[in-house]
């Protein structure tokens, strides 16, 4: 780590603008359930846009990693087919007569059902969540429309309409990470006050985590858009077809898989791994264990937040390209370990998050052009981002937010340039 730290590109001018340069770790203490009543607060914006520009200045070739992962669509089709086949097997094929013919007790059905829910259904559902995440960032196709359609295909074995709503709220999360009342990923006040650091309540909270995503979205009181309504209609039709062809037990298998894949399955640990603060000063965490291989590298979360245009297939290459930036950050090596530590460590709770006001977020964003200028003055080559159709929605999210914050028309124009200059 020391040798990497010596090689890191540091800009004296950038340091004057934002003292967090070059790694962009904050000067704040994490919240503790037995000591604090709310989330830790920062007085600047999130670190990723600025670290992205620092890495681009140090490694101009990083943009070669941009693009799409063509394999995503094939993985999606294969996993959707697998999950429906398993649903059909438990709903129509594995009957009492079959168990009798193999000399198995009829109770074996429930054992096999539970094992399938965990090992197959939970794994497929968790991976489909990663695929929906890729389509939200337009990393499967360059076309927004085709990415939305693939999101619907990924939603086929998930009996609740999540793909299009996830896209909408997840873009808000990236544009306004940690901003109170803007980031839908932040826990609600009642979660913070009710759960605290008690192991039993945290266990129950994780068991209800699939519901939490829905409740947090509803708390933002956004009217469903056209694609969300299409997703609802599409999923209802799929559920009806599954019920008809696979039977009630087949459909129930999909619901159980959804619950498992978003709660206690090892792949679901990334929901905690990503932004729950294990150390002071760091608000985003990566996981580098072997389970990334079947979860589309969703564990590479610092890398993803820094460069949202890099598809899952290239995220490990980003870490290898710029180890001096990522090796110094705290990371996780075990997803089961993340879940267990969250439940049993009394220093961790839903309040173990970092938050900031919109004013502090905006103030930090206004530093971005100055930082880019500082990098230009000290490096011969500064690369600019290649833009494609999928980023238009990110720009729309930023502009809508500026209007909602009530900035004056004259400020709005200036600030939107600041936001888009540093657009992640």
Secondary structure, 3 states (H helix, E strand, C coil): CHHHHHHCCCCHHHHHHCCCCCCCCCCCCCCCCCCCCCCEECCCCCCHHHHHHHHHHHCHHHHHHECCCCCHHHHHHHHHHHHHHHHHHHHHHCCHHHHHHCCCCCCHHHHHHHHHHHHHHHHHHHHHHHHHHHHHCCCCCCCHHHHHHHHHHHHCCCCCCCHHHHHHHHHHHHHCCCECCCCCCCCCHHHHHHHCCCHHHHHHHHHCHHHHHHHHHHHCCCCCCHHHHHHHHHHHHHHHHHHHHHHHHHHHHHHHHHHHHCCCCHHHHHHHHCCCCCCCCCCCCEECCHHHHHCCCCCCHHHHHHCCCECHHHHHHHHHHCHHHHCCCCEECCHHHHHHHHHHCCCCCCCCCEEECHHHHHHHHCCHHHHHHHHHHHCCCCCCCCCCHHHHHHHHHHHHHHHHCCCCHHHHHHHHHHHHHCCC
